[in-house]
Amino acid sequence: MAFHSVSWRIHCSCVDDIDLIEQAMKHLSDTKSEIIREKSKSYHGAPQVILEMKISNKKSAKLSFLKLGEDVLEEIVSNGLKSQIDDDKVLHVRLSLSAMVSGEYRLAKGPERKNAVKGRFKIESYPGQKPSEIITALLETASSE
């Protein structure tokens, strides 16, 4: 395996179509993962809804990663895996919300990163293993299948 779990999170404003975003978010999982809606306020006080989907099954977390598609996965690697993995061995990914809602996946760039779909993949690695090498091995295995 490669991941312990994954968490997908989106901050939606009051003008967003939350049901549409939620439907698109469900496609990131192969299971019927529950999406939690949390109402809150933004930094400036505007109402917002936070959508979060957690996948704690290792196989489902791996499939969620692979669902991003070959182009996105290659771009993640070319952007430098080490810069996207934190000290807690979590790989951070930001997807374009507008692309996801239209049925495709691509990394968020520029101003799009502020209102992106945030993915946090907890990498399964043990002492002596480098998290970036685990991701690289997963991608090599997936491309040969």
Secondary structure, DSSP 4 states (H G I P E B T S, - for coil): --EEEEEEEEEEETTS-HHHHHHHHHTT-SS---EEEEEEE-TTS-EEEEEEEEE--HHHHHHHHHTT-HHHHHHHHHTTHHHHB-TTSEEEEEEEHHHHHTT---B--GGGGGGEEEEEEEE---TT--HHHHHHHHHHHHHH-
